[in-house]
Amino acid sequence: MHHHDEVKESETIDMLIAVMDGGVDRDVARRVLRKFDGDVEKAASAMIEGDRGEETQSSLWTSSSQVEISQPRPLIPPRPNSPINIDLTGDDNDEFSRALRASLETASKEGPKFGPSERPPDANWAMVPSNNKAAVEDQYFQSLDRAIQASIEQADTGDEYQPLPIDQQWRKEGWPLILRPTKSTMVYAALIVQALFYIPQVRERVANWRPDLPEGATEVEPPTNGPELIMWKLVETFTNMDLAQLVDLDAEAVLDVFKPEPWSNPAQPPGELSYPWVRYNQWRTGFFEKVASILEKVFAYEFNCTGQAKQRVMQFQYGNSNFDSEPGELLQDASIVRVEALGPSDTNDLVGRLSAQLSNQKDDVKQRQVIFEPSEVLAFDLTRTGTVVGERKPFKYPKHIYLDQFLKEHVELAESKRDQQRELHAEIQKLVSHKKALTHFNDKDTLKDLRSSIYYYESVADADGDHQRAGIIRTTAERLKNILAQVEKEIADIDLNITKMRDQAATLLDCPELQRARYDLRVVLMHDGLYGRKHLYSYVQEKGAWWRIEDASVTQVSEDNVLEDSVGLHLGAGPYLLLYSRALPEEPLDLQWPPPIKVCPALFCECRSTLILFSKQINVENHNRVLFEQLQCSQMEGGTHQDEENVLTYPQEDRMDIVS
């Protein structure tokens, strides 16, 4: 690049930074400018819409079947190119020479033997095909994973599961219950199951679920496999989370039926385990995606059996906006949306990043990715890739999000609003260019030069007694002051217009037509950047209040704490999973938990106008009574017992036991 071109590019970059009000650094502006081959208007519009010049995904709503796998492969240590040479001809070691001659003489007497080796097999010498590189790498990855897992299990990290003393197990009125696994590698999965409980739509449908009743039967045995086993365990867990007076609940039983992948790699962000990911060169279903898929199938079956209109609870349907007119187009289901959450710009927020990903699609509005059928629940996986140049800024997410601008029926209206935004951004760019022309000339600050000139004529220039020269000095100073005042007024008007236009552009999509499908924030999962059970926590909303749940600790927090938590910012961490659900009226949920029967170990409930008799029951009231009696006993004895007699367990006849 010639010097003239470099100077021109530098001036253009300064203009782009001014358009963004200083919200981006020079490297980002240069990448975007070069991405659009020096087209200033396109570069400015793209930057305002959130483009930072990095590579983007090909789809706004990415599913595991669409993402191309491109994983760096570890370098396998090469074999030596030349053999090791040992000099056996030297005569400096007589003992070695005599031993060598004796060995050769013995070998010559016995003679060579040909045939299969009589040496016993050794697994360490197992042979693999030398041209099967994938097999070698898979074996390398598996060995590495086993080593890391063994190291974590043997290390004394101080992160082990610690059961609460009996006098601390009583739950306070209105406080949420904690779902805790005994294994620290399962904390991320327990947080997801716990999060589902605090989504009203999921909690209500799980509470009203009942297993199928065989024809003519009045009793049903616990299922032993399949989705019904999973739902049975969820009902048991959610019932206790809602009704039991415990502070915490063991998550092992419900996690066992889901079989989540362990969080065994400290270098792997926990959010990656929720989204489809690659292991041993194979796609692995993320835990949240797995749970959502199972629940969606169960709920769809329930809707079908009861004759209700089908509702998408966990999975939405998306595709190209020209699906209706283009044969061969396919619609796909997704339960989680990946959003890039690493960036220094002021547009590093959920809606801004979603809009940026959408604007990076094809120019034809008919080819945009849109949602055809929204779901009751929306999940956003926040990923952080690449590096940040300049100041890191926390990722922002709102307490409400309106999905209308991403829906198929509003694609044309939303696009027209975005066109208006682009026009406003173009006007802003012109004003910024005009402001720069007023304030700079030949890379010099015009205002600074004007003020210096005024100071010279008012304070330095000397008339030396010449009245005519004194008049000229005064006149020149006044003219320069008038020019400065006019320029400053014009600059102030430009700044005011820029502010108005930016505010107008920011609120164009906030029209009533695009604010009907409101989703409320329900859960935020957080990671501080380190490894272990005490480095993951969640914010959940329950009965209008926000709570922070961290291992065995529960704390009520303000809404600002939830929306502005900057933990893990400088470790590439922070919020990693956001769960929203459709806004609901302020009415209590219809939670038909299986009612406990205290007299006999059986549970009656109504399901599709049929009376079902469970062989076991969830006797929460009895469990609460046992807990209360143990607590009273502990207080009377003046201490807390740690022996096995005081460990809380369900009475065997009251458990919802399932043979796995």
Stockholm file with secondary structure:
# STOCKHOLM 1.0

chainA/1-660         MHHHDEVKESETIDMLIAVMDGGVDRDVARRVLRKFDGDVEKAASAMIEGDRGEETQSSLWTSSSQVEISQPRPLIPPRPNSPINIDLTGDDNDEFSRALRASLETASKEGPKFGPSERPPDANWAMVPSNNKAAVEDQYFQSLDRAIQASIEQADTGDEYQPLPIDQQWRKEGWPLILRPTKSTMVYAALIVQALFYIPQVRERVANWRPDLPEGATEVEPPTNGPELIMWKLVETFTNMDLAQLVDLDAEAVLDVFKPEPWSNPAQPPGELSYPWVRYNQWRTGFFEKVASILEKVFAYEFNCTGQAKQRVMQFQYGNSNFDSEPGELLQDASIVRVEALGPSDTNDLVGRLSAQLSNQKDDVKQRQVIFEPSEVLAFDLTRTGTVVGERKPFKYPKHIYLDQFLKEHVELAESKRDQQRELHAEIQKLVSHKKALTHFNDKDTLKDLRSSIYYYESVADADGDHQRAGIIRTTAERLKNILAQVEKEIADIDLNITKMRDQAATLLDCPELQRARYDLRVVLMHDGLYGRKHLYSYVQEKGAWWRIEDASVTQVSEDNVLEDSVGLHLGAGPYLLLYSRALPEEPLDLQWPPPIKVCPALFCECRSTLILFSKQINVENHNRVLFEQLQCSQMEGGTHQDEENVLTYPQEDRMDIVS
#=GR chainA/1-660 SS CCHHHHHHHHHHHHHHHHHTTTCSCHHHHHHHHHHTTTCHHHHHHHHHTTCCSSCCCSCSSCCTTTCCCCCCCCCCCCCCSSCCCCCCCCCSCHHHHHHHHHHHHHHHHHCCCCSSCCSCCCGGGCCCCTTCHHHHHHHHHHHHHHHHHHHHHHSCCSCCCCCCCGGGCBCCTTCCCEEECSSGGGHHHHHHHHHHHTSHHHHHHHHTCCCCCCTTCSEECCCCSHHHHHHHHHHHHHHHHHHCCBSEEECHHHHHHHCCCCCCCTTSCGGGGTSCEEETTEEECCHHHHHHHHHHHHHHHHHHHHTCCCCCSSCEEEEETTTTTSTTCCCEEESCEEEECCCSSTTCBHHHHHHHHHHTSCSSGGGCEEEEECCSEEEEEEECCSCCCSCCCCCBCCSEEECGGGBGGGHHHHHHHHHHHHHHHHHHHHHHHHHHHHHEETTEEHHHHHHHHHHIIIIICCCTTCHHHHHHHHHHHHHHHHHHHHHHHHHHHHHHHHHHHHHHHHTTTCSGGGCSSEEEEEEEEEECSSCSGGGEEEEEEETTEEEEEETTEEEEECHHHHHHCCTTGGGTCEEEEEEEEECCCSCCCCCCCCCCCSSSSCEEEEETTEEEEESSCCCHHHHHHHHHHHHHHHHHTTSCCCSGGGSCCCCGGGSCCCCC
#=GC SS_cons         CCHHHHHHHHHHHHHHHHHTTTCSCHHHHHHHHHHTTTCHHHHHHHHHTTCCSSCCCSCSSCCTTTCCCCCCCCCCCCCCSSCCCCCCCCCSCHHHHHHHHHHHHHHHHHCCCCSSCCSCCCGGGCCCCTTCHHHHHHHHHHHHHHHHHHHHHHSCCSCCCCCCCGGGCBCCTTCCCEEECSSGGGHHHHHHHHHHHTSHHHHHHHHTCCCCCCTTCSEECCCCSHHHHHHHHHHHHHHHHHHCCBSEEECHHHHHHHCCCCCCCTTSCGGGGTSCEEETTEEECCHHHHHHHHHHHHHHHHHHHHTCCCCCSSCEEEEETTTTTSTTCCCEEESCEEEECCCSSTTCBHHHHHHHHHHTSCSSGGGCEEEEECCSEEEEEEECCSCCCSCCCCCBCCSEEECGGGBGGGHHHHHHHHHHHHHHHHHHHHHHHHHHHHHEETTEEHHHHHHHHHHIIIIICCCTTCHHHHHHHHHHHHHHHHHHHHHHHHHHHHHHHHHHHHHHHHTTTCSGGGCSSEEEEEEEEEECSSCSGGGEEEEEEETTEEEEEETTEEEEECHHHHHHCCTTGGGTCEEEEEEEEECCCSCCCCCCCCCCCSSSSCEEEEETTEEEEESSCCCHHHHHHHHHHHHHHHHHTTSCCCSGGGSCCCCGGGSCCCCC
//
